[in-house]
Amino acid sequence: MKIQQVAALIQREREQHKLTTRQQQVCAFLCGGETVKGAALALGITDKAVQYHRAALFRRLRINDLATLVKWAIRNGLTTV
């Protein structure tokens, strides 16, 4: 594989995983151990809105559980251990 092809693949991967500001905020709260209710209170939105953003994160990142989201967030600098 040529260097240009690898660079193009990496760029596509980054673009696919761009999160909205709200998704980043919800991700940070949930990965930091906050509950849905706690994240909602902190962000000034409803529990349902947090659940919606969490579902959107899971879809966009093609993951199925919070543990995998935490691993992804650590690798991508959204949270620390």
C-alpha positions as CSV (number, residue, x, y, z in Angstrom):
1,M,0.0,0.0,0.0
2,K,1.4,3.4,-0.9
3,I,1.9,6.2,1.6
4,Q,-0.8,8.3,-0.1
5,Q,-3.3,5.5,0.3
6,V,-2.6,5.0,3.9
7,A,-2.9,8.8,4.5
8,A,-6.2,8.8,2.7
9,L,-7.5,5.9,4.9
10,I,-6.4,7.7,8.1
11,Q,-8.1,10.9,7.0
12,R,-11.4,9.0,6.2
13,E,-11.2,7.3,9.6
14,R,-10.8,10.7,11.4
15,E,-13.7,12.3,9.4
16,Q,-16.0,9.4,10.2
17,H,-15.4,9.8,13.9
18,K,-15.8,13.5,14.2
19,L,-18.2,14.1,17.1
20,T,-20.4,17.1,17.7
21,T,-19.6,19.3,20.6
22,R,-22.5,17.9,22.6
23,Q,-21.5,14.3,21.8
24,Q,-18.0,15.1,23.1
25,Q,-19.5,16.6,26.3
26,V,-21.8,13.6,26.9
27,C,-18.9,11.2,26.1
28,A,-16.7,13.0,28.6
29,F,-19.3,12.9,31.4
30,L,-20.3,9.2,30.8
31,C,-16.7,8.0,30.5
32,G,-15.8,10.0,33.6
33,G,-18.2,7.8,35.6
34,E,-21.2,10.2,35.6
35,T,-24.7,8.8,35.4
36,V,-27.1,9.8,32.6
37,K,-29.0,11.9,35.1
38,G,-25.9,13.5,36.4
39,A,-24.7,14.3,32.9
40,A,-28.1,15.8,32.1
41,L,-28.0,18.0,35.2
42,A,-24.5,19.2,34.5
43,L,-25.2,19.9,30.8
44,G,-28.7,21.4,31.5
45,I,-30.5,19.0,29.2
46,T,-32.9,16.2,29.8
47,D,-32.1,12.5,30.5
48,K,-33.6,11.6,27.2
49,A,-31.3,14.0,25.4
50,V,-28.3,12.4,27.0
51,Q,-29.6,8.9,26.1
52,Y,-30.1,10.2,22.5
53,H,-26.5,11.5,22.3
54,R,-25.1,8.3,23.8
55,A,-27.0,6.2,21.2
56,A,-25.7,8.5,18.5
57,L,-22.2,8.0,19.8
58,F,-22.6,4.3,19.7
59,R,-23.9,4.3,16.2
60,R,-21.3,6.7,14.9
61,L,-18.4,4.8,16.4
62,R,-20.0,1.4,15.8
63,I,-19.7,0.3,19.4
64,N,-22.2,-1.4,21.6
65,D,-21.2,-0.7,25.2
66,L,-19.9,1.9,27.6
67,A,-16.6,0.0,28.3
68,T,-15.7,0.2,24.6
69,L,-16.7,3.9,24.5
70,V,-14.3,4.5,27.4
71,K,-11.5,2.8,25.6
72,W,-12.2,4.8,22.5
73,A,-12.3,8.1,24.5
74,I,-9.0,7.3,26.2
75,R,-7.3,6.5,22.9
76,N,-8.7,9.7,21.3
77,G,-7.9,12.0,24.2
78,L,-11.5,12.8,25.3
79,T,-10.8,11.4,28.8
80,T,-8.0,10.1,30.9
81,V,-7.7,7.1,33.3
